[in-house]
Amino acid sequence: MATAPEDAIRARRKLTNRLIAQHAAERLRPFFVRDVNVIVGDGSLIVGADAVIEAFAAQFGEPGFVTFVRETETVEPDAAGERAAESGRWTGVWRDREMRGAYLAVWRKVTGQWAIESETFVTLA
């Protein structure tokens, strides 16, 4: 039996959280489509999987950085089961501070696996 899109996306999000906690930037690559767009918490745009992986690597190298955690609240698949919207809350943790906010991720099914097409993060605290 096939895994429901909601369950598959929630599982993939949990795995990205673990890889981020491990500071494993390159291992995050399969979770992004090649032409992914990410709007980070300050409104800056990162275009393409290579640039996203470079941004993660730079963040992981920052003194005091601990992790980012995304907590999925909702996953809404389209009728065809090929795209889905995930929304939730995110937390960025450094040794001396935390940042928090909301996010929306668009997932697309690519060769049978869910990958992130776009993400928007909004810093709220």
PyMOL CGO cylinders between C-alpha atoms (Angstrom):
from pymol import cmd
from pymol.cgo import CYLINDER

trace = [
    CYLINDER, 0.00, 0.00, 0.00, 1.29, 3.47, -0.89, 0.3, 1, 1, 1, 1, 1, 1,
    CYLINDER, 1.29, 3.47, -0.89, 2.10, 5.96, 1.83, 0.3, 1, 1, 1, 1, 1, 1,
    CYLINDER, 2.10, 5.96, 1.83, -0.34, 8.88, 2.04, 0.3, 1, 1, 1, 1, 1, 1,
    CYLINDER, -0.34, 8.88, 2.04, 1.22, 12.17, 0.87, 0.3, 1, 1, 1, 1, 1, 1,
    CYLINDER, 1.22, 12.17, 0.87, 0.66, 13.72, 4.30, 0.3, 1, 1, 1, 1, 1, 1,
    CYLINDER, 0.66, 13.72, 4.30, 2.53, 10.91, 6.05, 0.3, 1, 1, 1, 1, 1, 1,
    CYLINDER, 2.53, 10.91, 6.05, 5.35, 10.84, 3.49, 0.3, 1, 1, 1, 1, 1, 1,
    CYLINDER, 5.35, 10.84, 3.49, 5.91, 14.62, 3.72, 0.3, 1, 1, 1, 1, 1, 1,
    CYLINDER, 5.91, 14.62, 3.72, 5.81, 14.60, 7.52, 0.3, 1, 1, 1, 1, 1, 1,
    CYLINDER, 5.81, 14.60, 7.52, 8.40, 11.80, 7.54, 0.3, 1, 1, 1, 1, 1, 1,
    CYLINDER, 8.40, 11.80, 7.54, 10.65, 13.66, 5.08, 0.3, 1, 1, 1, 1, 1, 1,
    CYLINDER, 10.65, 13.66, 5.08, 10.40, 16.82, 7.18, 0.3, 1, 1, 1, 1, 1, 1,
    CYLINDER, 10.40, 16.82, 7.18, 11.46, 14.89, 10.29, 0.3, 1, 1, 1, 1, 1, 1,
    CYLINDER, 11.46, 14.89, 10.29, 14.45, 13.55, 8.37, 0.3, 1, 1, 1, 1, 1, 1,
    CYLINDER, 14.45, 13.55, 8.37, 15.47, 17.04, 7.22, 0.3, 1, 1, 1, 1, 1, 1,
    CYLINDER, 15.47, 17.04, 7.22, 15.30, 18.18, 10.85, 0.3, 1, 1, 1, 1, 1, 1,
    CYLINDER, 15.30, 18.18, 10.85, 17.69, 15.36, 11.82, 0.3, 1, 1, 1, 1, 1, 1,
    CYLINDER, 17.69, 15.36, 11.82, 20.11, 16.18, 8.99, 0.3, 1, 1, 1, 1, 1, 1,
    CYLINDER, 20.11, 16.18, 8.99, 20.10, 19.85, 9.94, 0.3, 1, 1, 1, 1, 1, 1,
    CYLINDER, 20.10, 19.85, 9.94, 20.81, 18.93, 13.58, 0.3, 1, 1, 1, 1, 1, 1,
    CYLINDER, 20.81, 18.93, 13.58, 23.75, 16.85, 12.28, 0.3, 1, 1, 1, 1, 1, 1,
    CYLINDER, 23.75, 16.85, 12.28, 24.93, 19.82, 10.16, 0.3, 1, 1, 1, 1, 1, 1,
    CYLINDER, 24.93, 19.82, 10.16, 24.90, 17.52, 7.11, 0.3, 1, 1, 1, 1, 1, 1,
    CYLINDER, 24.90, 17.52, 7.11, 24.35, 20.12, 4.37, 0.3, 1, 1, 1, 1, 1, 1,
    CYLINDER, 24.35, 20.12, 4.37, 25.13, 17.94, 1.35, 0.3, 1, 1, 1, 1, 1, 1,
    CYLINDER, 25.13, 17.94, 1.35, 22.79, 15.18, 2.58, 0.3, 1, 1, 1, 1, 1, 1,
    CYLINDER, 22.79, 15.18, 2.58, 19.91, 17.68, 2.31, 0.3, 1, 1, 1, 1, 1, 1,
    CYLINDER, 19.91, 17.68, 2.31, 20.28, 17.95, -1.48, 0.3, 1, 1, 1, 1, 1, 1,
    CYLINDER, 20.28, 17.95, -1.48, 17.77, 15.16, -2.37, 0.3, 1, 1, 1, 1, 1, 1,
    CYLINDER, 17.77, 15.16, -2.37, 15.06, 17.04, -0.51, 0.3, 1, 1, 1, 1, 1, 1,
    CYLINDER, 15.06, 17.04, -0.51, 15.10, 19.97, -2.97, 0.3, 1, 1, 1, 1, 1, 1,
    CYLINDER, 15.10, 19.97, -2.97, 14.19, 20.17, -6.65, 0.3, 1, 1, 1, 1, 1, 1,
    CYLINDER, 14.19, 20.17, -6.65, 17.03, 21.58, -8.76, 0.3, 1, 1, 1, 1, 1, 1,
    CYLINDER, 17.03, 21.58, -8.76, 15.28, 24.94, -9.29, 0.3, 1, 1, 1, 1, 1, 1,
    CYLINDER, 15.28, 24.94, -9.29, 13.98, 25.39, -5.72, 0.3, 1, 1, 1, 1, 1, 1,
    CYLINDER, 13.98, 25.39, -5.72, 13.21, 28.90, -4.44, 0.3, 1, 1, 1, 1, 1, 1,
    CYLINDER, 13.21, 28.90, -4.44, 13.60, 29.68, -0.73, 0.3, 1, 1, 1, 1, 1, 1,
    CYLINDER, 13.60, 29.68, -0.73, 12.64, 32.97, 0.89, 0.3, 1, 1, 1, 1, 1, 1,
    CYLINDER, 12.64, 32.97, 0.89, 14.47, 33.10, 4.21, 0.3, 1, 1, 1, 1, 1, 1,
    CYLINDER, 14.47, 33.10, 4.21, 13.29, 34.83, 7.37, 0.3, 1, 1, 1, 1, 1, 1,
    CYLINDER, 13.29, 34.83, 7.37, 14.73, 38.24, 6.44, 0.3, 1, 1, 1, 1, 1, 1,
    CYLINDER, 14.73, 38.24, 6.44, 13.03, 38.18, 3.02, 0.3, 1, 1, 1, 1, 1, 1,
    CYLINDER, 13.03, 38.18, 3.02, 16.12, 37.26, 1.00, 0.3, 1, 1, 1, 1, 1, 1,
    CYLINDER, 16.12, 37.26, 1.00, 15.64, 34.88, -1.94, 0.3, 1, 1, 1, 1, 1, 1,
    CYLINDER, 15.64, 34.88, -1.94, 17.84, 31.82, -2.51, 0.3, 1, 1, 1, 1, 1, 1,
    CYLINDER, 17.84, 31.82, -2.51, 17.44, 30.23, -5.95, 0.3, 1, 1, 1, 1, 1, 1,
    CYLINDER, 17.44, 30.23, -5.95, 18.50, 26.70, -6.84, 0.3, 1, 1, 1, 1, 1, 1,
    CYLINDER, 18.50, 26.70, -6.84, 19.47, 23.61, -4.87, 0.3, 1, 1, 1, 1, 1, 1,
    CYLINDER, 19.47, 23.61, -4.87, 23.20, 24.40, -5.09, 0.3, 1, 1, 1, 1, 1, 1,
    CYLINDER, 23.20, 24.40, -5.09, 22.66, 27.81, -3.48, 0.3, 1, 1, 1, 1, 1, 1,
    CYLINDER, 22.66, 27.81, -3.48, 20.39, 26.35, -0.79, 0.3, 1, 1, 1, 1, 1, 1,
    CYLINDER, 20.39, 26.35, -0.79, 23.01, 23.73, 0.12, 0.3, 1, 1, 1, 1, 1, 1,
    CYLINDER, 23.01, 23.73, 0.12, 25.71, 26.43, 0.19, 0.3, 1, 1, 1, 1, 1, 1,
    CYLINDER, 25.71, 26.43, 0.19, 23.52, 28.54, 2.50, 0.3, 1, 1, 1, 1, 1, 1,
    CYLINDER, 23.52, 28.54, 2.50, 23.02, 25.59, 4.86, 0.3, 1, 1, 1, 1, 1, 1,
    CYLINDER, 23.02, 25.59, 4.86, 26.78, 24.89, 4.88, 0.3, 1, 1, 1, 1, 1, 1,
    CYLINDER, 26.78, 24.89, 4.88, 27.50, 28.53, 5.69, 0.3, 1, 1, 1, 1, 1, 1,
    CYLINDER, 27.50, 28.53, 5.69, 24.92, 28.50, 8.49, 0.3, 1, 1, 1, 1, 1, 1,
    CYLINDER, 24.92, 28.50, 8.49, 26.35, 25.29, 9.91, 0.3, 1, 1, 1, 1, 1, 1,
    CYLINDER, 26.35, 25.29, 9.91, 29.80, 26.89, 9.98, 0.3, 1, 1, 1, 1, 1, 1,
    CYLINDER, 29.80, 26.89, 9.98, 28.55, 29.88, 11.96, 0.3, 1, 1, 1, 1, 1, 1,
    CYLINDER, 28.55, 29.88, 11.96, 29.92, 29.96, 15.52, 0.3, 1, 1, 1, 1, 1, 1,
    CYLINDER, 29.92, 29.96, 15.52, 27.16, 29.23, 18.00, 0.3, 1, 1, 1, 1, 1, 1,
    CYLINDER, 27.16, 29.23, 18.00, 24.68, 27.79, 15.49, 0.3, 1, 1, 1, 1, 1, 1,
    CYLINDER, 24.68, 27.79, 15.49, 22.90, 24.69, 16.83, 0.3, 1, 1, 1, 1, 1, 1,
    CYLINDER, 22.90, 24.69, 16.83, 19.95, 23.80, 14.57, 0.3, 1, 1, 1, 1, 1, 1,
    CYLINDER, 19.95, 23.80, 14.57, 16.78, 24.72, 12.74, 0.3, 1, 1, 1, 1, 1, 1,
    CYLINDER, 16.78, 24.72, 12.74, 13.61, 22.77, 13.53, 0.3, 1, 1, 1, 1, 1, 1,
    CYLINDER, 13.61, 22.77, 13.53, 10.50, 22.81, 11.38, 0.3, 1, 1, 1, 1, 1, 1,
    CYLINDER, 10.50, 22.81, 11.38, 7.33, 21.61, 13.07, 0.3, 1, 1, 1, 1, 1, 1,
    CYLINDER, 7.33, 21.61, 13.07, 4.66, 20.60, 10.57, 0.3, 1, 1, 1, 1, 1, 1,
    CYLINDER, 4.66, 20.60, 10.57, 1.15, 21.73, 11.43, 0.3, 1, 1, 1, 1, 1, 1,
    CYLINDER, 1.15, 21.73, 11.43, -0.71, 20.95, 8.19, 0.3, 1, 1, 1, 1, 1, 1,
    CYLINDER, -0.71, 20.95, 8.19, -0.08, 19.12, 4.92, 0.3, 1, 1, 1, 1, 1, 1,
    CYLINDER, -0.08, 19.12, 4.92, -2.61, 19.61, 2.13, 0.3, 1, 1, 1, 1, 1, 1,
    CYLINDER, -2.61, 19.61, 2.13, -2.08, 17.54, -1.04, 0.3, 1, 1, 1, 1, 1, 1,
    CYLINDER, -2.08, 17.54, -1.04, -3.61, 18.46, -4.38, 0.3, 1, 1, 1, 1, 1, 1,
    CYLINDER, -3.61, 18.46, -4.38, -6.28, 16.25, -5.97, 0.3, 1, 1, 1, 1, 1, 1,
    CYLINDER, -6.28, 16.25, -5.97, -3.73, 14.53, -8.25, 0.3, 1, 1, 1, 1, 1, 1,
    CYLINDER, -3.73, 14.53, -8.25, -1.38, 13.69, -5.37, 0.3, 1, 1, 1, 1, 1, 1,
    CYLINDER, -1.38, 13.69, -5.37, 1.57, 15.36, -7.15, 0.3, 1, 1, 1, 1, 1, 1,
    CYLINDER, 1.57, 15.36, -7.15, 1.95, 18.60, -5.13, 0.3, 1, 1, 1, 1, 1, 1,
    CYLINDER, 1.95, 18.60, -5.13, 1.27, 19.55, -1.53, 0.3, 1, 1, 1, 1, 1, 1,
    CYLINDER, 1.27, 19.55, -1.53, 1.40, 22.55, 0.76, 0.3, 1, 1, 1, 1, 1, 1,
    CYLINDER, 1.40, 22.55, 0.76, 2.99, 22.11, 4.17, 0.3, 1, 1, 1, 1, 1, 1,
    CYLINDER, 2.99, 22.11, 4.17, 2.69, 24.81, 6.82, 0.3, 1, 1, 1, 1, 1, 1,
    CYLINDER, 2.69, 24.81, 6.82, 4.03, 25.07, 10.30, 0.3, 1, 1, 1, 1, 1, 1,
    CYLINDER, 4.03, 25.07, 10.30, 6.34, 26.77, 12.75, 0.3, 1, 1, 1, 1, 1, 1,
    CYLINDER, 6.34, 26.77, 12.75, 10.13, 26.98, 12.66, 0.3, 1, 1, 1, 1, 1, 1,
    CYLINDER, 10.13, 26.98, 12.66, 12.75, 27.63, 15.31, 0.3, 1, 1, 1, 1, 1, 1,
    CYLINDER, 12.75, 27.63, 15.31, 16.38, 28.57, 14.79, 0.3, 1, 1, 1, 1, 1, 1,
    CYLINDER, 16.38, 28.57, 14.79, 18.65, 27.78, 17.75, 0.3, 1, 1, 1, 1, 1, 1,
    CYLINDER, 18.65, 27.78, 17.75, 22.03, 29.30, 18.53, 0.3, 1, 1, 1, 1, 1, 1,
    CYLINDER, 22.03, 29.30, 18.53, 23.90, 28.94, 21.81, 0.3, 1, 1, 1, 1, 1, 1,
    CYLINDER, 23.90, 28.94, 21.81, 22.96, 32.48, 22.82, 0.3, 1, 1, 1, 1, 1, 1,
    CYLINDER, 22.96, 32.48, 22.82, 19.57, 33.04, 21.15, 0.3, 1, 1, 1, 1, 1, 1,
    CYLINDER, 19.57, 33.04, 21.15, 16.55, 31.62, 19.35, 0.3, 1, 1, 1, 1, 1, 1,
    CYLINDER, 16.55, 31.62, 19.35, 14.50, 32.87, 16.42, 0.3, 1, 1, 1, 1, 1, 1,
    CYLINDER, 14.50, 32.87, 16.42, 10.98, 31.69, 15.60, 0.3, 1, 1, 1, 1, 1, 1,
    CYLINDER, 10.98, 31.69, 15.60, 8.38, 32.08, 12.95, 0.3, 1, 1, 1, 1, 1, 1,
    CYLINDER, 8.38, 32.08, 12.95, 6.01, 30.50, 10.45, 0.3, 1, 1, 1, 1, 1, 1,
    CYLINDER, 6.01, 30.50, 10.45, 6.71, 28.74, 7.16, 0.3, 1, 1, 1, 1, 1, 1,
    CYLINDER, 6.71, 28.74, 7.16, 5.03, 27.40, 4.05, 0.3, 1, 1, 1, 1, 1, 1,
    CYLINDER, 5.03, 27.40, 4.05, 6.64, 24.73, 1.90, 0.3, 1, 1, 1, 1, 1, 1,
    CYLINDER, 6.64, 24.73, 1.90, 5.46, 23.50, -1.49, 0.3, 1, 1, 1, 1, 1, 1,
    CYLINDER, 5.46, 23.50, -1.49, 6.35, 19.86, -2.15, 0.3, 1, 1, 1, 1, 1, 1,
    CYLINDER, 6.35, 19.86, -2.15, 6.34, 18.18, -5.56, 0.3, 1, 1, 1, 1, 1, 1,
    CYLINDER, 6.34, 18.18, -5.56, 6.47, 14.46, -6.28, 0.3, 1, 1, 1, 1, 1, 1,
    CYLINDER, 6.47, 14.46, -6.28, 9.54, 13.79, -8.44, 0.3, 1, 1, 1, 1, 1, 1,
    CYLINDER, 9.54, 13.79, -8.44, 10.22, 10.22, -9.64, 0.3, 1, 1, 1, 1, 1, 1,
    CYLINDER, 10.22, 10.22, -9.64, 8.13, 8.85, -6.80, 0.3, 1, 1, 1, 1, 1, 1,
    CYLINDER, 8.13, 8.85, -6.80, 9.74, 10.93, -4.01, 0.3, 1, 1, 1, 1, 1, 1,
    CYLINDER, 9.74, 10.93, -4.01, 8.56, 14.17, -2.40, 0.3, 1, 1, 1, 1, 1, 1,
    CYLINDER, 8.56, 14.17, -2.40, 10.93, 17.13, -2.84, 0.3, 1, 1, 1, 1, 1, 1,
    CYLINDER, 10.93, 17.13, -2.84, 10.66, 20.78, -1.86, 0.3, 1, 1, 1, 1, 1, 1,
    CYLINDER, 10.66, 20.78, -1.86, 9.80, 23.12, -4.74, 0.3, 1, 1, 1, 1, 1, 1,
    CYLINDER, 9.80, 23.12, -4.74, 9.66, 26.30, -2.66, 0.3, 1, 1, 1, 1, 1, 1,
    CYLINDER, 9.66, 26.30, -2.66, 9.75, 27.47, 0.95, 0.3, 1, 1, 1, 1, 1, 1,
    CYLINDER, 9.75, 27.47, 0.95, 8.91, 30.77, 2.58, 0.3, 1, 1, 1, 1, 1, 1,
    CYLINDER, 8.91, 30.77, 2.58, 10.01, 31.51, 6.13, 0.3, 1, 1, 1, 1, 1, 1,
    CYLINDER, 10.01, 31.51, 6.13, 8.74, 34.47, 8.14, 0.3, 1, 1, 1, 1, 1, 1,
    CYLINDER, 8.74, 34.47, 8.14, 10.63, 35.54, 11.26, 0.3, 1, 1, 1, 1, 1, 1,
    CYLINDER, 10.63, 35.54, 11.26, 8.15, 36.53, 13.96, 0.3, 1, 1, 1, 1, 1, 1,
    CYLINDER, 8.15, 36.53, 13.96, 10.29, 36.52, 17.14, 0.3, 1, 1, 1, 1, 1, 1,
]
cmd.load_cgo(trace, "trace")
